[in-house]
Amino acid sequence: MAHIAVTPGVPGIRSLALFRPETAKPLYELAQVLLREPSPLSPAERELIAVHVSARNGCVFCASSHAAAARELFGVGQAVVDSVLANSPTDELSPKLHALLGIAGQVQESGRAVTHEAVALARMHGANDREIHDTVLIAATFCMFNRYVDGLDTLTPSDPQEYAAMGKRLSSFGYAPPKTA
């Protein structure tokens, strides 16, 4: 049971958005800009960064819901999502994305943990300033989202089908706060 009186049966950040719509609006707008607006990184790649950070933070709700969205967006390349969740490298992951995930993992540890070497490696594999910037901001944002969701002990479904439905919604419609009742 959540630490505060959220709408029963509504999982994760959606319950918090219903509880406090005025804070939900900028948070969802930020997620939409970071994960869906035009970027040199694909929406699938950006979702994968969110998955990586959320899994490292142990946030089951965020890791599962964003993994479902990434699976939808990757389509035939879905195995890459499972490899990131398992923290085991795969040949399906481009060297550039692998390097960017390394930066995201460093951000998850601490902003000051990001090394010049990690950034140089990403650049060596073709990452540009915008991709590095967005990786760091997505990682930092998901650290906040993970702590928000878990810090208030929101509902975390255990049924994978619930996450599959979330993934379809997120991949099709992006990030919009839930409508209040």
N, C-alpha and C positions, 0 to 999 in steps of 0.2 A: 504494500500500500504506500502511495506517495506520501511524502512528508507534509504536503499541503493539500488543500481541498480542491483537486482538479476534477474535471468531468470523468466519471467512472467509465472504464472500458476504452478510453481514448489513449493510445500508446504514445510514449516518447515526447518529443518536442511539440507535437500537435496538441497534447493536453495542456502544455504550458502556454501555447499560443492562445488557446481558448481562455485560459485563466487570466492572461494579461495581453489582450490584443494590441495595446499601444506599444508594447515592446516587441511583439511578434512581427509587426510590420517592417521595421528596419532590419531585423534579423533575417526574415525571409527575402527581403529585397537584396541583402548582401549575398545570401546563398544563390539567388537567381543570377546576379551579376557574376559571381565567381564561377558558378558551375554551368551556366547556360548561355550567357551573352557571348558575342563574338570574341574569340581568343585564338592564338596560334596552337593551343592545346585543344584537343577534341573534348566534347562533354564526357565521353567515356574515360579519357585519361584523367580529367579533373576529378571525376567521381572516384577513380582509382586512388588518387592522392587522399581523398577524404576517407576511403576505406582503410588505407594503410595506417593513417594516423589514428583513426577510431579503433582499429584492431589493437594497435600498440598501446592505446590508452585503456583497453579492456572495456570499451563502451559497446556492449552487445547490440543495443538498439541501433545506434548510428552505423556500426560496422555492417550489420545485417541489412538495414534498409538501403544504405548506399551501395552495398555489394549487389543487391537485387537490381538497383538502377543501373549500375555498371554492366551487369550481365545483359540487361535489355539493350543497352547502348552498344556494347561490343558485339552483340549478335553471335556470329560463329566463333569469335575469339574469347568466349566466356571462361575458358580454362585459365586465362591470365588472372582473372579475379580470384579464383580459388588459390592460385599460387601466391598471390599477395596476401590473402587471408592466412595462409599457412606459413608465411614468411619464408618461402622457398623459391629461389629464382627460377625462371623459366625462359626458354629460348623465344617464347612468344612476346616477351617484354623487350622493347627496343632498348639499346644501350642508353639512349637519351632519357627515356622514361625511367629506366633503372636508376640512373644518376639523380634524376629529379626526386624519385622516391627516397633516395639516400638523404637528400637535403631535407625532405619532409620529415623523415625520421629524426634528423638532428633537431629540427624545430620542435618536434614533439618532446624531446628531452629538455631543451631549453633554447631560447632564441640565440643565446651566446654559444651554443654548441655547434652552430653552423660554421664550417671551416672554409678557408680559402681553397683548400684542396678539393673539397666537395663541389664547390662552385666551378672551379677550373675543370674538373672532370665533366660536369654537365656541359660546360661550354665546349670542351673537346669533342663531345658527342653531338654538338649542334644546337644546344639550348641557347636561346637569346635572353636578353634582359627581361623582357616581358614574361617569358616562361618561368624564369627563376623567381621573379617578383610574385607572380601568381601562385607558384608552388608554395612559397613561404607564407603568403597570405591565406591560402586555403588551409595549410597545415595549422597555422595559428588560430584561424577561425574555428576549425574543427576541434582543437583542444578546448576552446571556450564552449562550443556546443556540447561536447562530450561531458564536460564538467557540469554544465547546466542540467542536462538530462539525468545524469547519474547522481548529481548532488541533491536533486529533489526526489530521487528514487521513483522516477516515473515508470509506468507500466512497460515492461519489456516482453512482448509476445514470445512464446516458445515454438509456435507453429510456423514452419518455413513458408507455408502458403500465404500467411499474412504479409510476410516480407515480399513475396513475389508480387502480390497485388500493389504494395507500396512502390516497388520498382517499376511496374508498368505505369502507375500514375506519375511518378517523378520523371520517368523518361519521356512520357508523352506530354505532360502539362507543365513540367518545371516546378518552381517553388512559389507557391501562393499560400498565404495563411488560410487555415480552415475557416469556413463561415461559422459565425456564432449562431447558436440555436435560437 
